[in-house]
Amino acid sequence: MRIIVAGSKPWSHVGFEDFRDSLENCHCSFVKNPSELKAVISSLEGLPATVFVLHWSWIIPKVLLDQAIFVCFHMTDLPFGRGGSPLQNLISVGISKTKLTAFVMDEGIDTGPILMKKELSLHGSASEIFLRQTLLSYAMANQIATSEIVPIDQSGEVVEFRRRSPDMSDTFDAATPHELYDSIRMVDADTYPRAYLQAERFRAEFRDVKFHEGKITCTTTFVFAENKGDSN
C-alpha cells in the first residue's frame, strides 16, 4: 500500500517519521509542493494509494484526485467553516475549541464525505495551534490507514469562510486587550503575514505574543517606508 503525505508548511513534516515507522507493509513518502505531488502520483501506475493532505496551499486538480484517495484535514466541524483561513476565522468570532475533520476530498471546497472528527484546542499562538493540529492529523491518519472507516456524507448547516487577506491583520481597530492579543496570535506563525499597526512613516509588526494579567508582550519589528529597514 502506498501512503503519501502532502504538507506545504514547515510544521507539516513534524511527526512524519513516527507516522511512517508506525505503519507496517506501507511505502510512505512526503511531498511539499504541487510538482512533487504530481510526480509521485504519476509514479503510482495504477497502484492503490492514499494521500493525506495536511496544510496545503494549492487546489488539487481533478486529474490527480481521480488517481488516489485524498484525505484532507480541516480545522472546523464541517460543514461549518468550509473555505479559507479557518483558524483566523474561528478565533475572530471567539471560538476556543473546534473539531479537526478528516474527509475524503472531491471537486468541491471542503465538501467531501467525513471519515473522522477530533477535538482541537485553539489556545496559544498560530504556530502552537498548527503544530498541535499536525500531530493530531498524523494520529488520525494512522487510524484511517489501519482501519476500515466508512465515509459519511456531510450534514447540517453549511457555513462558508472567506480567505483572509494581509490587510485584515491591521490591529488598528482592536477595542480590548483580548481583541488585540487574538489579532496578533492568529497569524503568529512562519510564512504568515504578521499582525501590524500602520503609522505615517513606519509599520510596527508583531510576533511571539503573550498575554498575562491583562498585559500583552510581544516582539515588535519597525519597518520604515523610506528604506524598508528593520530594527527590533
N, C-alpha and C positions, 0 to 999 in steps of 0.2 A: 504494500500500500504506500502511495506517495502522499506526504504531508508537506504543504508549502505554507510558510508564514510570511505575510506581507505587512511590512511596517515602515513608514517613511520618517518617523521621528526618532530622535536619539534614544529615548527611553523604550522604544519598541523592542529592542534586542535584549533588554534586561529580563532574564528568566528563560530565554530561548534554549540555552544549553541544557538546563534542567528539564525543560519540557521535552526536548529531543531525546535525552537519555532515558526518560521515563517510559518511552514508547518502544515496545519490542516489535521486531519484524516490520519496521516502518523506515522509509527513507525520507528524512526531513531536510528541508532547505529553507533558507531565509532570503527574501528579496526586499529591496528598499526603494525601487522606483519602477515606473511602467516598462522600461526597456528590459529590465531584469525579469519582471513578471511575464512579459510576452515571450522571452527566450525560454524560460523554464516550462511554460505551458506548451510551447511548440515542441519541446523535447519529450513530452509525455507519449506521443504517438499512440493515442487511444487508451493508454493505461488509466485506470481509475485514480482519481486524486481529489483531495480536499484542500482548499485554500482557506486559511484562517486570516482574515483581514483585521488587523489591529487599528492603528492610527494611520489612515491613508489619505493622501491629499488630492487624488485624482479620481475621475469617473472611470469605472472599469467597463470597457465596451462589451456588447453582447457577444461578439465573436469569441471572446475569452470566457465569458460566463457559460457559454454552451459547451465548453470543453472540460469543465471540472465543477465540483460542488464548491461554491464560495460561501463561507460563513463569516458574517460581519458582526462586530461587537460595537453596539451603540449605547451611549451613556444616558438613555432615557427609557421610561416604561412605555415602549411602543404599543399602540400608535401615537401616544402622546410624545411630542418632541421630535417628529420627523424633520430632517433638514440639517442645516449647518450650525456650527458653533454651539453644540448642545451644552457644554459646561458653562459658557458665559451666559447663555440664555437662562439656564436653570438658576444660577447664582443671582442674576439680575432681578428675578422675581422672588427671591428669598427662600429657595428650596435648599435644604441642607443634607438631604438624603435622597438618593434616586435608585433606579434599577439599571444594572448593566444587562442589556438584552442581546442575546446571541440569536441571529436569524439567518435564514438562507436568502442570499441575495438574488434579486431578479432585476428586470429592467427599470423598475421604479426607484424612487429615492426612499430608502428605508421602508419598503412596503412588503418585503418577503415574509414567509411564514416563520413563526417563532419556534426556536429549539429550547431555549432556557433563559431564565432571568435570575439574577442575584443582586442582593442589596449592595450599594456602594455609597460610602460617605463622601460628602463634598466639603469636608473641613480641610483647612490648610491652603497652601498655595497651589496654583495650577500645576506646577511641576510635581508636587507631592501627590496630587489627585491623579495625574496621568500615570505616575508610577504605580499607584495603588490599582488603577484600572488595568494596567498592563499585566500585573501579576495575577489579578483575578481572571483576566481573559485567558491566560495560559492554563489556569486551573480548570476553567470551564471547557477550554479546547481539549484538554486531556480527557475529561469526562465524555465529551461529544465523540472523540475519536475512538474511545474504548467501549462505548455503549450503543445500543440501538434506540435512538430517540426519534419519535415520530413528530415531524413539524406540524404546528397548529397555526391555522390562518389567524392573522391579527383581527382583534375585535375591540370595540369601544370607540369612543370619540377620537377623531383624528385632529391633532393639534400640530401645526407646522411651524418650525422655527426658521427665521431668516438668518443667513450667514452674516456675521458682523464684519464691518469694515474698520480699518485702522483709526479713522477719525472718531469712532464710537468709544475709543479709550481715553478721550479727553475727560479729565476729572473735574473740570470747572464747575459742573452743576451738582457735585456731591453735597448733600444737605446735612449729613450727620457723619460722625466718625466711622460708624459701621458701613455706611454707603461708600465712603472713601476707601476704607480697607477692602471691601468687596471689589470695588472697581479696579484696584491695583492687583489683588491676588488672583483674580480670574484670568489675567493674562501674564502672570508671573511665571513664565516658563521659556526655555530656549526655543528659538525660531518664531516666537510670538512678538508682535509689536507691543512695546511696553506702554503701560498707562502713563499719561503725561499731563502736564499743565503748561499751557502756552502763554508766555509773556510776550511783550512787544518785541524784544530783541533776542530772546532765547527761549528754549523749551527745556523744562525740567522733566526728566524721565525717571520712573520709579521701579525698583525691584527689591527682592529679598525683604518683603514687608512682614512686619509683626504687629500684633495688636494686643496690648496688655494694660489693664486697669484704665481703659478709656483713652490710652495714648497709642499713637501709631509711630513706629520707627521703620525706616527703610533706607536703602542705598539710593542716592539721587545722582543722576548724571545731568549736567547742564550742557546743552548743545546750543551754541551761538550761531545765529544765522549767517554772519559775515564770513566765518571761516570753518564752520561745521566741526570745530574742535570740541573735545570732551574734557571736563575736569570733574573729579569726584570730591 
